[in-house]
Amino acid sequence: MRFDEQFELDGETYKVKHFSATRGTKIFARLVKFAGEPISKFLSAGKALKENNDEAANAVLSQAISALSARIDENEVEALIKDILDSVQVIEAKSGKLRGVGAEYFDVHFQGRIGHMFKVVGKAVAFQYSDFLGDLAGLQGLQNLASKTEASTSPST
């Protein structure tokens, strides 16, 4: 049985459907191979931030970035993101029509909004793997870290 879920993000409404078990397993293996170590370090940084330990968070964050940069292959990253987003559709505000964001509409929909794209990817991963990853699937540490980073780098007015 397949399930779906709607979510709102940055003023847009999305619908995500579960992968088949085969597709979900294959994508999960690629995701862990690519980002397992960096994600665990990002989560540790998020935990340190929750505990108000900025020094530890910064140390772990630099390790996470280093681990991630050692694994980056631009073609694999693009393919993995598009495969994850293949399960996601945006509900167009004017027409109410569903439009997939993982294929031909990818470049148009996310142009100039790479940060937004990663938020949608995070939501899709959380949905796909929440049954066994719990909070890890929601990437809570990454979300907390992103919020803290945005707050500290926003220009003051």
Rosetta silent file (secondary structure, phi, psi, omega in degrees, C-alpha in Angstrom):
SEQUENCE: MRFDEQFELDGETYKVKHFSATRGTKIFARLVKFAGEPISKFLSAGKALKENNDEAANAVLSQAISALSARIDENEVEALIKDILDSVQVIEAKSGKLRGVGAEYFDVHFQGRIGHMFKVVGKAVAFQYSDFLGDLAGLQGLQNLASKTEASTSPST
SCORE:     score description
SCORE:     0.000 S_00000001
   1 L     0.000  133.570 -179.385    0.000    0.000    0.000 S_00000001
   2 L  -102.870  144.914 -179.707    1.369    3.418   -0.934 S_00000001
   3 L  -121.647  159.340  173.232    0.843    6.525    1.114 S_00000001
   4 E  -138.888  169.293 -177.396    1.220   10.195    0.406 S_00000001
   5 E  -152.136  144.405  173.645    1.392   13.380    2.415 S_00000001
   6 E  -103.680  146.401  174.397    1.018   17.093    1.765 S_00000001
   7 E  -147.729  153.241  176.474    3.249   19.708    3.351 S_00000001
   8 E  -107.098  141.610 -179.298    3.739   23.435    3.087 S_00000001
   9 E  -150.847  121.764  178.403    7.141   24.990    2.791 S_00000001
  10 L    51.932   40.450  175.685    7.986   28.623    2.168 S_00000001
  11 L    82.748    4.690  178.300    4.436   29.369    1.002 S_00000001
  12 E  -117.463  150.534  179.687    4.183   26.453   -1.435 S_00000001
  13 E  -108.760  132.055 -178.636    2.245   23.220   -1.049 S_00000001
  14 E  -122.115  157.980  174.149    3.834   19.922   -1.981 S_00000001
  15 E  -128.844  129.841  179.074    2.661   16.341   -2.156 S_00000001
  16 E  -121.366  139.010  178.997    5.081   13.458   -1.602 S_00000001
  17 E  -114.867  146.403  176.765    4.371    9.774   -2.273 S_00000001
  18 L   -62.111  143.656  170.074    6.188    6.798   -0.782 S_00000001
  19 L   -70.135  159.416  166.734    8.775    5.068   -2.932 S_00000001
  20 L   -65.305  162.002 -179.689    8.288    1.411   -3.682 S_00000001
  21 H   -59.969  -40.395 -179.556   10.290   -0.753   -1.276 S_00000001
  22 H   -64.795  -49.641 -179.073   12.852   -1.530   -3.988 S_00000001
  23 H   -64.597  -42.447  179.505   13.335    2.094   -5.018 S_00000001
  24 H   -61.590  -40.012  179.151   13.406    3.284   -1.406 S_00000001
  25 H   -66.247  -44.008 -179.396   16.066    0.727   -0.507 S_00000001
  26 H   -65.433  -44.157 -179.908   18.268    1.643   -3.461 S_00000001
  27 H   -66.897  -39.215  178.326   17.998    5.376   -2.839 S_00000001
  28 H   -61.386  -42.994  178.774   18.651    4.900    0.879 S_00000001
  29 H   -60.422  -42.875  177.526   21.824    2.930    0.130 S_00000001
  30 H   -64.946  -41.304 -179.078   23.042    5.730   -2.155 S_00000001
  31 H   -62.698  -46.458 -179.584   22.105    8.370    0.419 S_00000001
  32 H   -66.797  -42.230  179.148   23.971    6.630    3.236 S_00000001
  33 H   -59.700  -42.538 -177.233   27.000    5.927    1.046 S_00000001
  34 H   -76.970  -45.866 -166.833   27.162    9.552   -0.005 S_00000001
  35 H  -127.164    9.905 -177.173   26.188   11.404    3.141 S_00000001
  36 H   -56.667  -55.048 -179.016   26.054    9.016    6.106 S_00000001
  37 H   -64.864  -47.710  178.853   29.150   10.277    7.905 S_00000001
  38 H   -60.501  -39.532 -179.707   28.588   13.978    7.142 S_00000001
  39 H   -64.594  -41.286  179.456   24.944   13.786    8.244 S_00000001
  40 H   -63.310  -34.862  177.936   25.875   12.150   11.536 S_00000001
  41 H   -71.976  -39.455  175.699   28.381   14.954   12.122 S_00000001
  42 H   -61.067  -40.884  178.934   25.802   17.621   11.201 S_00000001
  43 H   -64.804  -37.483  176.251   23.402   16.020   13.675 S_00000001
  44 H   -64.218  -39.131  177.453   26.102   16.112   16.358 S_00000001
  45 H   -64.481  -40.925  177.271   26.607   19.792   15.611 S_00000001
  46 H   -62.026  -40.870  178.206   22.858   20.343   15.929 S_00000001
  47 H   -63.814  -43.472  178.945   22.846   18.558   19.276 S_00000001
  48 H   -62.001  -37.774  177.569   25.753   20.703   20.493 S_00000001
  49 H   -64.806  -40.541  177.308   23.839   23.832   19.432 S_00000001
  50 H   -60.348  -33.415  179.992   20.794   22.664   21.387 S_00000001
  51 L   -87.953    9.917 -179.788   23.079   22.331   24.388 S_00000001
  52 L    57.890   36.693  178.269   24.417   25.866   23.739 S_00000001
  53 L  -110.885   77.770 -176.092   27.908   24.543   23.051 S_00000001
  54 H   -61.937  -36.005 -178.988   28.870   26.671   20.053 S_00000001
  55 H   -62.945  -46.946  178.297   32.552   25.683   20.240 S_00000001
  56 H   -65.431  -39.950  179.853   31.764   21.966   19.962 S_00000001
  57 H   -61.421  -44.621  179.842   29.185   22.657   17.249 S_00000001
  58 H   -64.323  -39.225  179.364   31.711   24.583   15.157 S_00000001
  59 H   -64.199  -46.440 -179.413   34.324   21.839   15.547 S_00000001
  60 H   -69.077  -36.640  179.075   31.917   19.099   14.484 S_00000001
  61 H   -61.278  -42.624  179.217   30.526   21.266   11.690 S_00000001
  62 H   -64.691  -35.953  176.050   33.986   21.706   10.161 S_00000001
  63 H   -65.742  -39.538 -179.693   34.457   17.916   10.300 S_00000001
  64 H   -64.576  -44.665  179.652   31.071   17.435    8.613 S_00000001
  65 H   -63.786  -40.589  178.149   31.897   19.844    5.808 S_00000001
  66 H   -63.183  -45.307  179.561   35.256   18.151    5.314 S_00000001
  67 H   -63.997  -40.043  179.614   33.647   14.691    5.198 S_00000001
  68 H   -68.197  -43.953 -178.224   30.992   15.888    2.764 S_00000001
  69 H   -65.140  -27.642  177.526   33.442   17.648    0.455 S_00000001
  70 H   -70.118  -19.378 -176.167   35.535   14.469    0.239 S_00000001
  71 H  -104.715   -6.972 -171.338   32.479   12.661   -1.180 S_00000001
  72 L   -70.201  122.996  168.457   31.063   15.239   -3.565 S_00000001
  73 L  -128.233  112.161 -170.571   30.623   14.144   -7.139 S_00000001
  74 H   -56.744  -36.213 -179.715   28.419   16.703   -8.830 S_00000001
  75 H   -70.323  -40.357  178.543   26.777   14.234  -11.189 S_00000001
  76 H   -67.955  -39.176  178.225   25.931   11.766   -8.405 S_00000001
  77 H   -61.503  -47.392  179.314   24.591   14.570   -6.187 S_00000001
  78 H   -60.241  -46.502 -179.143   22.352   15.819   -8.981 S_00000001
  79 H   -63.797  -41.710 -179.590   21.096   12.317   -9.798 S_00000001
  80 H   -64.692  -45.530  179.314   20.450   11.494   -6.137 S_00000001
  81 H   -61.746  -45.566  179.981   18.546   14.741   -5.492 S_00000001
  82 H   -65.753  -35.789  177.534   16.419   14.304   -8.608 S_00000001
  83 H   -66.449  -40.582  176.868   15.708   10.675   -7.694 S_00000001
  84 H   -63.916  -44.938 -177.045   14.583   11.724   -4.203 S_00000001
  85 H   -75.271   -7.431  176.719   12.461   14.537   -5.637 S_00000001
  86 L   -62.314  -20.050  179.221   10.894   12.178   -8.164 S_00000001
  87 L   -90.094    1.750 -172.298    8.418   11.374   -5.385 S_00000001
  88 E  -115.845  138.769  173.395    7.467   15.044   -4.911 S_00000001
  89 E  -127.942  146.416  173.456    4.962   17.248   -6.722 S_00000001
  90 E   -99.060  142.296  175.809    4.191   20.904   -6.188 S_00000001
  91 E   -93.958  111.611 -176.666    0.580   22.040   -6.214 S_00000001
  92 L   -66.195  130.355 -173.896    0.518   25.086   -8.472 S_00000001
  93 L   -61.617  -43.517 -175.494   -1.204   27.961   -6.683 S_00000001
  94 L   -72.522  -45.730 -173.171   -3.094   29.357   -9.682 S_00000001
  95 L   -99.198  -20.859 -175.980   -4.343   26.152  -11.270 S_00000001
  96 L    77.252    4.048 -179.491   -4.251   23.670   -8.390 S_00000001
  97 L   -77.945  149.816  175.562   -2.545   21.210  -10.743 S_00000001
  98 E   -88.006  137.955  179.284    0.186   18.867   -9.538 S_00000001
  99 E  -137.913  124.510  179.532    3.577   19.191  -11.184 S_00000001
 100 E   -63.817  140.853 -179.046    6.572   16.912  -10.525 S_00000001
 101 L  -108.901    3.105 -177.574    9.697   18.689   -9.304 S_00000001
 102 L   -98.485   -5.118 -175.949   12.228   15.904   -9.852 S_00000001
 103 L  -119.550 -120.149 -173.404   12.344   15.846  -13.640 S_00000001
 104 L   -66.233  -23.534 -179.119   11.942   18.473  -16.365 S_00000001
 105 L   -86.691   -7.010 -177.078   10.470   21.081  -14.005 S_00000001
 106 H   -53.037  -55.807 -176.567   13.417   20.775  -11.580 S_00000001
 107 H   -63.110  -38.947 -179.941   15.536   23.564  -13.087 S_00000001
 108 H   -70.192  -47.355 -174.196   12.620   25.948  -13.472 S_00000001
 109 H   -66.999  -39.092 -174.847   11.082   25.332  -10.065 S_00000001
 110 H  -102.376    5.208  179.297   14.282   25.571   -8.029 S_00000001
 111 L   -58.430  124.691 -179.980   16.155   28.187  -10.081 S_00000001
 112 L    75.186    8.305 -176.904   17.578   30.721   -7.638 S_00000001
 113 L  -137.005   52.139 -177.883   16.183   28.696   -4.718 S_00000001
 114 H   -64.842  -40.132  176.955   18.791   26.059   -3.929 S_00000001
 115 H   -59.075  -43.175  177.662   18.220   26.448   -0.186 S_00000001
 116 H   -61.921  -41.422  179.772   14.504   25.848   -0.720 S_00000001
 117 H   -58.508  -43.957 -179.277   15.331   22.772   -2.808 S_00000001
 118 H   -67.146  -30.887  175.033   17.350   21.280    0.054 S_00000001
 119 H   -65.273  -42.334  179.110   14.444   21.913    2.434 S_00000001
 120 H   -65.128  -41.612  176.886   12.126   20.005    0.085 S_00000001
 121 H   -59.271  -44.838  179.298   14.697   17.190   -0.167 S_00000001
 122 H   -59.523  -42.576  178.140   14.859   17.070    3.641 S_00000001
 123 H   -64.179  -41.848 -179.714   11.073   16.809    3.896 S_00000001
 124 H   -64.997  -43.472  178.661   11.003   14.064    1.256 S_00000001
 125 H   -63.589  -43.508  178.745   13.743   12.072    3.025 S_00000001
 126 H   -58.685  -42.423 -179.973   11.977   12.513    6.356 S_00000001
 127 H   -68.144  -46.673 -175.500    8.752   11.190    4.846 S_00000001
 128 H   -63.367  -36.231 -169.656   10.332    8.284    2.975 S_00000001
 129 H  -119.500   14.514 -175.929   12.371    6.944    5.890 S_00000001
 130 H   -66.539  -22.461 -177.167   10.558    8.121    9.021 S_00000001
 131 H   -67.666  -21.652  178.651    9.357    4.627    9.935 S_00000001
 132 H  -130.290   -8.067  179.429   12.823    3.540   11.017 S_00000001
 133 H  -103.949  -12.168  177.939   14.967    6.644   11.304 S_00000001
 134 H    52.697 -129.635 -178.164   12.716    8.710   13.570 S_00000001
 135 H   -61.832  -29.776 -179.834   14.252   12.099   14.299 S_00000001
 136 H   -61.096  -40.266 -179.880   17.276   11.306   12.148 S_00000001
 137 L   -62.898  -32.265  178.868   15.082   11.199    9.036 S_00000001
 138 L   -77.018   -6.449  179.015   13.788   14.656    9.869 S_00000001
 139 L    51.270   45.443 -176.795   17.353   15.906    9.951 S_00000001
 140 H   -56.379  -41.376  179.466   16.513   17.903   13.058 S_00000001
 141 H   -61.724  -40.148  178.247   20.133   18.748   13.680 S_00000001
 142 H   -66.187  -40.746 -179.804   20.491   20.132   10.161 S_00000001
 143 H   -65.249  -42.822  178.835   17.317   22.172   10.504 S_00000001
 144 H   -65.573  -41.075  179.586   18.454   23.601   13.837 S_00000001
 145 H   -64.181  -43.307  179.181   21.912   24.274   12.470 S_00000001
 146 H   -61.887  -42.664  179.441   20.492   26.000    9.384 S_00000001
 147 H   -62.158  -43.797 -178.973   18.251   28.183   11.529 S_00000001
 148 H   -66.633  -42.305 -179.649   21.137   29.185   13.763 S_00000001
 149 H   -64.117  -44.294  178.655   23.422   29.818   10.772 S_00000001
 150 H   -60.634  -41.946 -179.024   20.789   31.939    9.001 S_00000001
 151 H   -65.711  -37.344 -177.266   20.233   33.965   12.161 S_00000001
 152 H   -81.554  -19.762 -179.431   23.941   34.563   12.681 S_00000001
 153 H  -104.339   -3.929  178.842   24.670   35.475    9.046 S_00000001
 154 L   -69.268  134.187  178.448   21.628   37.642    8.371 S_00000001
 155 L   -66.425  140.699  179.010   22.569   41.273    7.890 S_00000001
 156 L   -80.021  146.078 -178.552   21.334   43.490   10.668 S_00000001
 157 L  -112.242    0.000    0.000   18.932   46.238    9.750 S_00000001
